Amino acid sequence: MFYQTLLVTEDATLENAHMMYATQSLYRKYAFGNYKQLVKDITLDPGMLRYLNGEKNTKAAPDENFARELQELFCVGKGQGSGYTEEDVKSAARVLTGWYVIERGNVNGVQMNILPKKGI
């Protein structure tokens, strides 16, 4: 699928089949759908959050990895004429701060939730 080459994640990083399945399900859901909505949904996808260090993104130390990839690879492009600045990356990192993945075992396997951390 095309989205697997654009919105990439990696088994070795996630080490969680349930996360990989959830991400793959998003690709399938939007295979012929709305890319803008896919990007919104992938932003809160547990696999993507973990793969691009989103859960390491804190108020005290914003991690720009996901913010940069979101703009460079997923949406706008890289280089001159891309239309975004370093300040845009820093602002996006702040906006995306505070999400984390909770893995809870249940009868059906692992349930993943993304919740904002309190006090941000």
Phi and psi in radians as a Rosetta constraint file:
Dihedral C 1 N 2 CA 2 C 2 CIRCULARHARMONIC -1.040 0.35
Dihedral N 2 CA 2 C 2 N 3 CIRCULARHARMONIC -0.760 0.35
Dihedral C 2 N 3 CA 3 C 3 CIRCULARHARMONIC -1.085 0.35
Dihedral N 3 CA 3 C 3 N 4 CIRCULARHARMONIC -0.490 0.35
Dihedral C 3 N 4 CA 4 C 4 CIRCULARHARMONIC -1.142 0.35
Dihedral N 4 CA 4 C 4 N 5 CIRCULARHARMONIC -0.450 0.35
Dihedral C 4 N 5 CA 5 C 5 CIRCULARHARMONIC -1.560 0.35
Dihedral N 5 CA 5 C 5 N 6 CIRCULARHARMONIC -0.280 0.35
Dihedral C 5 N 6 CA 6 C 6 CIRCULARHARMONIC -1.757 0.35
Dihedral N 6 CA 6 C 6 N 7 CIRCULARHARMONIC -0.901 0.35
Dihedral C 6 N 7 CA 7 C 7 CIRCULARHARMONIC -1.799 0.35
Dihedral N 7 CA 7 C 7 N 8 CIRCULARHARMONIC 1.243 0.35
Dihedral C 7 N 8 CA 8 C 8 CIRCULARHARMONIC -1.378 0.35
Dihedral N 8 CA 8 C 8 N 9 CIRCULARHARMONIC 2.593 0.35
Dihedral C 8 N 9 CA 9 C 9 CIRCULARHARMONIC -2.364 0.35
Dihedral N 9 CA 9 C 9 N 10 CIRCULARHARMONIC 3.066 0.35
Dihedral C 9 N 10 CA 10 C 10 CIRCULARHARMONIC -2.493 0.35
Dihedral N 10 CA 10 C 10 N 11 CIRCULARHARMONIC 2.263 0.35
Dihedral C 10 N 11 CA 11 C 11 CIRCULARHARMONIC -0.926 0.35
Dihedral N 11 CA 11 C 11 N 12 CIRCULARHARMONIC -0.789 0.35
Dihedral C 11 N 12 CA 12 C 12 CIRCULARHARMONIC -1.086 0.35
Dihedral N 12 CA 12 C 12 N 13 CIRCULARHARMONIC -0.540 0.35
Dihedral C 12 N 13 CA 13 C 13 CIRCULARHARMONIC -1.404 0.35
Dihedral N 13 CA 13 C 13 N 14 CIRCULARHARMONIC -0.775 0.35
Dihedral C 13 N 14 CA 14 C 14 CIRCULARHARMONIC -1.321 0.35
Dihedral N 14 CA 14 C 14 N 15 CIRCULARHARMONIC -0.701 0.35
Dihedral C 14 N 15 CA 15 C 15 CIRCULARHARMONIC 0.851 0.35
Dihedral N 15 CA 15 C 15 N 16 CIRCULARHARMONIC 0.705 0.35
Dihedral C 15 N 16 CA 16 C 16 CIRCULARHARMONIC -2.662 0.35
Dihedral N 16 CA 16 C 16 N 17 CIRCULARHARMONIC 1.874 0.35
Dihedral C 16 N 17 CA 17 C 17 CIRCULARHARMONIC -1.099 0.35
Dihedral N 17 CA 17 C 17 N 18 CIRCULARHARMONIC -0.581 0.35
Dihedral C 17 N 18 CA 18 C 18 CIRCULARHARMONIC -1.147 0.35
Dihedral N 18 CA 18 C 18 N 19 CIRCULARHARMONIC -0.692 0.35
Dihedral C 18 N 19 CA 19 C 19 CIRCULARHARMONIC -1.136 0.35
Dihedral N 19 CA 19 C 19 N 20 CIRCULARHARMONIC -0.771 0.35
Dihedral C 19 N 20 CA 20 C 20 CIRCULARHARMONIC -1.069 0.35
Dihedral N 20 CA 20 C 20 N 21 CIRCULARHARMONIC -0.724 0.35
Dihedral C 20 N 21 CA 21 C 21 CIRCULARHARMONIC -1.106 0.35
Dihedral N 21 CA 21 C 21 N 22 CIRCULARHARMONIC -0.751 0.35
Dihedral C 21 N 22 CA 22 C 22 CIRCULARHARMONIC -1.085 0.35
Dihedral N 22 CA 22 C 22 N 23 CIRCULARHARMONIC -0.732 0.35
Dihedral C 22 N 23 CA 23 C 23 CIRCULARHARMONIC -1.129 0.35
Dihedral N 23 CA 23 C 23 N 24 CIRCULARHARMONIC -0.804 0.35
Dihedral C 23 N 24 CA 24 C 24 CIRCULARHARMONIC -1.055 0.35
Dihedral N 24 CA 24 C 24 N 25 CIRCULARHARMONIC -0.621 0.35
Dihedral C 24 N 25 CA 25 C 25 CIRCULARHARMONIC -1.112 0.35
Dihedral N 25 CA 25 C 25 N 26 CIRCULARHARMONIC -0.643 0.35
Dihedral C 25 N 26 CA 26 C 26 CIRCULARHARMONIC -1.123 0.35
Dihedral N 26 CA 26 C 26 N 27 CIRCULARHARMONIC -0.745 0.35
Dihedral C 26 N 27 CA 27 C 27 CIRCULARHARMONIC -1.031 0.35
Dihedral N 27 CA 27 C 27 N 28 CIRCULARHARMONIC -0.746 0.35
Dihedral C 27 N 28 CA 28 C 28 CIRCULARHARMONIC -1.202 0.35
Dihedral N 28 CA 28 C 28 N 29 CIRCULARHARMONIC -0.714 0.35
Dihedral C 28 N 29 CA 29 C 29 CIRCULARHARMONIC -1.012 0.35
Dihedral N 29 CA 29 C 29 N 30 CIRCULARHARMONIC -0.689 0.35
Dihedral C 29 N 30 CA 30 C 30 CIRCULARHARMONIC -1.830 0.35
Dihedral N 30 CA 30 C 30 N 31 CIRCULARHARMONIC 0.298 0.35
Dihedral C 30 N 31 CA 31 C 31 CIRCULARHARMONIC -0.932 0.35
Dihedral N 31 CA 31 C 31 N 32 CIRCULARHARMONIC -0.674 0.35
Dihedral C 31 N 32 CA 32 C 32 CIRCULARHARMONIC -2.127 0.35
Dihedral N 32 CA 32 C 32 N 33 CIRCULARHARMONIC 0.455 0.35
Dihedral C 32 N 33 CA 33 C 33 CIRCULARHARMONIC -1.978 0.35
Dihedral N 33 CA 33 C 33 N 34 CIRCULARHARMONIC -2.557 0.35
Dihedral C 33 N 34 CA 34 C 34 CIRCULARHARMONIC -1.602 0.35
Dihedral N 34 CA 34 C 34 N 35 CIRCULARHARMONIC 1.947 0.35
Dihedral C 34 N 35 CA 35 C 35 CIRCULARHARMONIC -1.107 0.35
Dihedral N 35 CA 35 C 35 N 36 CIRCULARHARMONIC -0.652 0.35
Dihedral C 35 N 36 CA 36 C 36 CIRCULARHARMONIC -1.046 0.35
Dihedral N 36 CA 36 C 36 N 37 CIRCULARHARMONIC -0.748 0.35
Dihedral C 36 N 37 CA 37 C 37 CIRCULARHARMONIC -1.213 0.35
Dihedral N 37 CA 37 C 37 N 38 CIRCULARHARMONIC -0.642 0.35
Dihedral C 37 N 38 CA 38 C 38 CIRCULARHARMONIC -1.033 0.35
Dihedral N 38 CA 38 C 38 N 39 CIRCULARHARMONIC -0.787 0.35
Dihedral C 38 N 39 CA 39 C 39 CIRCULARHARMONIC -1.100 0.35
Dihedral N 39 CA 39 C 39 N 40 CIRCULARHARMONIC -0.700 0.35
Dihedral C 39 N 40 CA 40 C 40 CIRCULARHARMONIC -1.079 0.35
Dihedral N 40 CA 40 C 40 N 41 CIRCULARHARMONIC -0.792 0.35
Dihedral C 40 N 41 CA 41 C 41 CIRCULARHARMONIC -1.214 0.35
Dihedral N 41 CA 41 C 41 N 42 CIRCULARHARMONIC -0.664 0.35
Dihedral C 41 N 42 CA 42 C 42 CIRCULARHARMONIC -1.194 0.35
Dihedral N 42 CA 42 C 42 N 43 CIRCULARHARMONIC -0.418 0.35
Dihedral C 42 N 43 CA 43 C 43 CIRCULARHARMONIC -1.096 0.35
Dihedral N 43 CA 43 C 43 N 44 CIRCULARHARMONIC -0.545 0.35
Dihedral C 43 N 44 CA 44 C 44 CIRCULARHARMONIC -1.873 0.35
Dihedral N 44 CA 44 C 44 N 45 CIRCULARHARMONIC 0.278 0.35
Dihedral C 44 N 45 CA 45 C 45 CIRCULARHARMONIC -1.349 0.35
Dihedral N 45 CA 45 C 45 N 46 CIRCULARHARMONIC 2.247 0.35
Dihedral C 45 N 46 CA 46 C 46 CIRCULARHARMONIC -0.978 0.35
Dihedral N 46 CA 46 C 46 N 47 CIRCULARHARMONIC -0.705 0.35
Dihedral C 46 N 47 CA 47 C 47 CIRCULARHARMONIC -1.124 0.35
Dihedral N 47 CA 47 C 47 N 48 CIRCULARHARMONIC -0.801 0.35
Dihedral C 47 N 48 CA 48 C 48 CIRCULARHARMONIC -1.182 0.35
Dihedral N 48 CA 48 C 48 N 49 CIRCULARHARMONIC -0.684 0.35
Dihedral C 48 N 49 CA 49 C 49 CIRCULARHARMONIC -1.036 0.35
Dihedral N 49 CA 49 C 49 N 50 CIRCULARHARMONIC -0.778 0.35
Dihedral C 49 N 50 CA 50 C 50 CIRCULARHARMONIC -1.241 0.35
Dihedral N 50 CA 50 C 50 N 51 CIRCULARHARMONIC -0.766 0.35
Dihedral C 50 N 51 CA 51 C 51 CIRCULARHARMONIC -1.068 0.35
Dihedral N 51 CA 51 C 51 N 52 CIRCULARHARMONIC -0.697 0.35
Dihedral C 51 N 52 CA 52 C 52 CIRCULARHARMONIC -1.775 0.35
Dihedral N 52 CA 52 C 52 N 53 CIRCULARHARMONIC 0.490 0.35
Dihedral C 52 N 53 CA 53 C 53 CIRCULARHARMONIC 1.106 0.35
Dihedral N 53 CA 53 C 53 N 54 CIRCULARHARMONIC 0.374 0.35
Dihedral C 53 N 54 CA 54 C 54 CIRCULARHARMONIC -1.067 0.35
Dihedral N 54 CA 54 C 54 N 55 CIRCULARHARMONIC -0.566 0.35
Dihedral C 54 N 55 CA 55 C 55 CIRCULARHARMONIC -1.382 0.35
Dihedral N 55 CA 55 C 55 N 56 CIRCULARHARMONIC -0.103 0.35
Dihedral C 55 N 56 CA 56 C 56 CIRCULARHARMONIC -1.675 0.35
Dihedral N 56 CA 56 C 56 N 57 CIRCULARHARMONIC -0.001 0.35
Dihedral C 56 N 57 CA 57 C 57 CIRCULARHARMONIC -1.450 0.35
Dihedral N 57 CA 57 C 57 N 58 CIRCULARHARMONIC 1.894 0.35
Dihedral C 57 N 58 CA 58 C 58 CIRCULARHARMONIC -2.091 0.35
Dihedral N 58 CA 58 C 58 N 59 CIRCULARHARMONIC 2.862 0.35
Dihedral C 58 N 59 CA 59 C 59 CIRCULARHARMONIC -1.031 0.35
Dihedral N 59 CA 59 C 59 N 60 CIRCULARHARMONIC -0.736 0.35
Dihedral C 59 N 60 CA 60 C 60 CIRCULARHARMONIC -1.227 0.35
Dihedral N 60 CA 60 C 60 N 61 CIRCULARHARMONIC -0.527 0.35
Dihedral C 60 N 61 CA 61 C 61 CIRCULARHARMONIC -2.505 0.35
Dihedral N 61 CA 61 C 61 N 62 CIRCULARHARMONIC 1.376 0.35
Dihedral C 61 N 62 CA 62 C 62 CIRCULARHARMONIC -1.054 0.35
Dihedral N 62 CA 62 C 62 N 63 CIRCULARHARMONIC 2.267 0.35
Dihedral C 62 N 63 CA 63 C 63 CIRCULARHARMONIC -1.649 0.35
Dihedral N 63 CA 63 C 63 N 64 CIRCULARHARMONIC 2.136 0.35
Dihedral C 63 N 64 CA 64 C 64 CIRCULARHARMONIC -1.546 0.35
Dihedral N 64 CA 64 C 64 N 65 CIRCULARHARMONIC -0.004 0.35
Dihedral C 64 N 65 CA 65 C 65 CIRCULARHARMONIC -0.985 0.35
Dihedral N 65 CA 65 C 65 N 66 CIRCULARHARMONIC -0.974 0.35
Dihedral C 65 N 66 CA 66 C 66 CIRCULARHARMONIC -1.145 0.35
Dihedral N 66 CA 66 C 66 N 67 CIRCULARHARMONIC -0.738 0.35
Dihedral C 66 N 67 CA 67 C 67 CIRCULARHARMONIC -1.018 0.35
Dihedral N 67 CA 67 C 67 N 68 CIRCULARHARMONIC -0.735 0.35
Dihedral C 67 N 68 CA 68 C 68 CIRCULARHARMONIC -1.202 0.35
Dihedral N 68 CA 68 C 68 N 69 CIRCULARHARMONIC -0.799 0.35
Dihedral C 68 N 69 CA 69 C 69 CIRCULARHARMONIC -1.107 0.35
Dihedral N 69 CA 69 C 69 N 70 CIRCULARHARMONIC -0.685 0.35
Dihedral C 69 N 70 CA 70 C 70 CIRCULARHARMONIC -0.978 0.35
Dihedral N 70 CA 70 C 70 N 71 CIRCULARHARMONIC -0.776 0.35
Dihedral C 70 N 71 CA 71 C 71 CIRCULARHARMONIC -1.420 0.35
Dihedral N 71 CA 71 C 71 N 72 CIRCULARHARMONIC -0.810 0.35
Dihedral C 71 N 72 CA 72 C 72 CIRCULARHARMONIC -1.245 0.35
Dihedral N 72 CA 72 C 72 N 73 CIRCULARHARMONIC -0.809 0.35
Dihedral C 72 N 73 CA 73 C 73 CIRCULARHARMONIC -1.752 0.35
Dihedral N 73 CA 73 C 73 N 74 CIRCULARHARMONIC -0.666 0.35
Dihedral C 73 N 74 CA 74 C 74 CIRCULARHARMONIC -1.547 0.35
Dihedral N 74 CA 74 C 74 N 75 CIRCULARHARMONIC -0.513 0.35
Dihedral C 74 N 75 CA 75 C 75 CIRCULARHARMONIC -2.207 0.35
Dihedral N 75 CA 75 C 75 N 76 CIRCULARHARMONIC -1.146 0.35
Dihedral C 75 N 76 CA 76 C 76 CIRCULARHARMONIC -1.657 0.35
Dihedral N 76 CA 76 C 76 N 77 CIRCULARHARMONIC -0.691 0.35
Dihedral C 76 N 77 CA 77 C 77 CIRCULARHARMONIC 1.953 0.35
Dihedral N 77 CA 77 C 77 N 78 CIRCULARHARMONIC 3.076 0.35
Dihedral C 77 N 78 CA 78 C 78 CIRCULARHARMONIC -2.068 0.35
Dihedral N 78 CA 78 C 78 N 79 CIRCULARHARMONIC 2.633 0.35
Dihedral C 78 N 79 CA 79 C 79 CIRCULARHARMONIC 1.638 0.35
Dihedral N 79 CA 79 C 79 N 80 CIRCULARHARMONIC -2.992 0.35
Dihedral C 79 N 80 CA 80 C 80 CIRCULARHARMONIC -1.077 0.35
Dihedral N 80 CA 80 C 80 N 81 CIRCULARHARMONIC 2.446 0.35
Dihedral C 80 N 81 CA 81 C 81 CIRCULARHARMONIC 1.442 0.35
Dihedral N 81 CA 81 C 81 N 82 CIRCULARHARMONIC 0.025 0.35
Dihedral C 81 N 82 CA 82 C 82 CIRCULARHARMONIC -1.238 0.35
Dihedral N 82 CA 82 C 82 N 83 CIRCULARHARMONIC -0.478 0.35
Dihedral C 82 N 83 CA 83 C 83 CIRCULARHARMONIC 1.591 0.35
Dihedral N 83 CA 83 C 83 N 84 CIRCULARHARMONIC 0.051 0.35
Dihedral C 83 N 84 CA 84 C 84 CIRCULARHARMONIC -2.163 0.35
Dihedral N 84 CA 84 C 84 N 85 CIRCULARHARMONIC 2.755 0.35
Dihedral C 84 N 85 CA 85 C 85 CIRCULARHARMONIC -2.065 0.35
Dihedral N 85 CA 85 C 85 N 86 CIRCULARHARMONIC 3.013 0.35
Dihedral C 85 N 86 CA 86 C 86 CIRCULARHARMONIC -1.075 0.35
Dihedral N 86 CA 86 C 86 N 87 CIRCULARHARMONIC -0.608 0.35
Dihedral C 86 N 87 CA 87 C 87 CIRCULARHARMONIC -1.134 0.35
Dihedral N 87 CA 87 C 87 N 88 CIRCULARHARMONIC -0.603 0.35
Dihedral C 87 N 88 CA 88 C 88 CIRCULARHARMONIC -1.079 0.35
Dihedral N 88 CA 88 C 88 N 89 CIRCULARHARMONIC -0.723 0.35
Dihedral C 88 N 89 CA 89 C 89 CIRCULARHARMONIC -1.106 0.35
Dihedral N 89 CA 89 C 89 N 90 CIRCULARHARMONIC -0.807 0.35
Dihedral C 89 N 90 CA 90 C 90 CIRCULARHARMONIC -1.098 0.35
Dihedral N 90 CA 90 C 90 N 91 CIRCULARHARMONIC -0.714 0.35
Dihedral C 90 N 91 CA 91 C 91 CIRCULARHARMONIC -1.149 0.35
Dihedral N 91 CA 91 C 91 N 92 CIRCULARHARMONIC -0.752 0.35
Dihedral C 91 N 92 CA 92 C 92 CIRCULARHARMONIC -1.100 0.35
Dihedral N 92 CA 92 C 92 N 93 CIRCULARHARMONIC -0.684 0.35
Dihedral C 92 N 93 CA 93 C 93 CIRCULARHARMONIC -1.064 0.35
Dihedral N 93 CA 93 C 93 N 94 CIRCULARHARMONIC -0.709 0.35
Dihedral C 93 N 94 CA 94 C 94 CIRCULARHARMONIC -1.155 0.35
Dihedral N 94 CA 94 C 94 N 95 CIRCULARHARMONIC -0.713 0.35
Dihedral C 94 N 95 CA 95 C 95 CIRCULARHARMONIC -1.122 0.35
Dihedral N 95 CA 95 C 95 N 96 CIRCULARHARMONIC -0.646 0.35
Dihedral C 95 N 96 CA 96 C 96 CIRCULARHARMONIC -1.527 0.35
Dihedral N 96 CA 96 C 96 N 97 CIRCULARHARMONIC 0.162 0.35
Dihedral C 96 N 97 CA 97 C 97 CIRCULARHARMONIC -1.324 0.35
Dihedral N 97 CA 97 C 97 N 98 CIRCULARHARMONIC 2.453 0.35
Dihedral C 97 N 98 CA 98 C 98 CIRCULARHARMONIC 1.743 0.35
Dihedral N 98 CA 98 C 98 N 99 CIRCULARHARMONIC 0.050 0.35
Dihedral C 98 N 99 CA 99 C 99 CIRCULARHARMONIC -1.583 0.35
Dihedral N 99 CA 99 C 99 N 100 CIRCULARHARMONIC 2.517 0.35
Dihedral C 99 N 100 CA 100 C 100 CIRCULARHARMONIC -2.586 0.35
Dihedral N 100 CA 100 C 100 N 101 CIRCULARHARMONIC 2.847 0.35
Dihedral C 100 N 101 CA 101 C 101 CIRCULARHARMONIC -1.793 0.35
Dihedral N 101 CA 101 C 101 N 102 CIRCULARHARMONIC 2.276 0.35
Dihedral C 101 N 102 CA 102 C 102 CIRCULARHARMONIC -1.895 0.35
Dihedral N 102 CA 102 C 102 N 103 CIRCULARHARMONIC 2.145 0.35
Dihedral C 102 N 103 CA 103 C 103 CIRCULARHARMONIC -1.821 0.35
Dihedral N 103 CA 103 C 103 N 104 CIRCULARHARMONIC 2.081 0.35
Dihedral C 103 N 104 CA 104 C 104 CIRCULARHARMONIC -2.149 0.35
Dihedral N 104 CA 104 C 104 N 105 CIRCULARHARMONIC 2.257 0.35
Dihedral C 104 N 105 CA 105 C 105 CIRCULARHARMONIC -1.261 0.35
Dihedral N 105 CA 105 C 105 N 106 CIRCULARHARMONIC 2.467 0.35
Dihedral C 105 N 106 CA 106 C 106 CIRCULARHARMONIC -2.541 0.35
Dihedral N 106 CA 106 C 106 N 107 CIRCULARHARMONIC -3.086 0.35
Dihedral C 106 N 107 CA 107 C 107 CIRCULARHARMONIC -1.047 0.35
Dihedral N 107 CA 107 C 107 N 108 CIRCULARHARMONIC -0.539 0.35
Dihedral C 107 N 108 CA 108 C 108 CIRCULARHARMONIC -1.615 0.35
Dihedral N 108 CA 108 C 108 N 109 CIRCULARHARMONIC 0.090 0.35
Dihedral C 108 N 109 CA 109 C 109 CIRCULARHARMONIC 2.114 0.35
Dihedral N 109 CA 109 C 109 N 110 CIRCULARHARMONIC -2.363 0.35
Dihedral C 109 N 110 CA 110 C 110 CIRCULARHARMONIC -1.818 0.35
Dihedral N 110 CA 110 C 110 N 111 CIRCULARHARMONIC 2.272 0.35
Dihedral C 110 N 111 CA 111 C 111 CIRCULARHARMONIC -1.784 0.35
Dihedral N 111 CA 111 C 111 N 112 CIRCULARHARMONIC 2.248 0.35
Dihedral C 111 N 112 CA 112 C 112 CIRCULARHARMONIC -1.976 0.35
Dihedral N 112 CA 112 C 112 N 113 CIRCULARHARMONIC 2.264 0.35
Dihedral C 112 N 113 CA 113 C 113 CIRCULARHARMONIC -2.163 0.35
Dihedral N 113 CA 113 C 113 N 114 CIRCULARHARMONIC 2.586 0.35
Dihedral C 113 N 114 CA 114 C 114 CIRCULARHARMONIC -1.982 0.35
Dihedral N 114 CA 114 C 114 N 115 CIRCULARHARMONIC 2.170 0.35
Dihedral C 114 N 115 CA 115 C 115 CIRCULARHARMONIC -2.277 0.35
Dihedral N 115 CA 115 C 115 N 116 CIRCULARHARMONIC 2.497 0.35
Dihedral C 115 N 116 CA 116 C 116 CIRCULARHARMONIC -1.294 0.35
Dihedral N 116 CA 116 C 116 N 117 CIRCULARHARMONIC 2.474 0.35
Dihedral C 116 N 117 CA 117 C 117 CIRCULARHARMONIC -1.294 0.35
Dihedral N 117 CA 117 C 117 N 118 CIRCULARHARMONIC 2.544 0.35
Dihedral C 117 N 118 CA 118 C 118 CIRCULARHARMONIC -1.282 0.35
Dihedral N 118 CA 118 C 118 N 119 CIRCULARHARMONIC 2.681 0.35
Dihedral C 118 N 119 CA 119 C 119 CIRCULARHARMONIC 1.343 0.35
Dihedral N 119 CA 119 C 119 N 120 CIRCULARHARMONIC 0.469 0.35
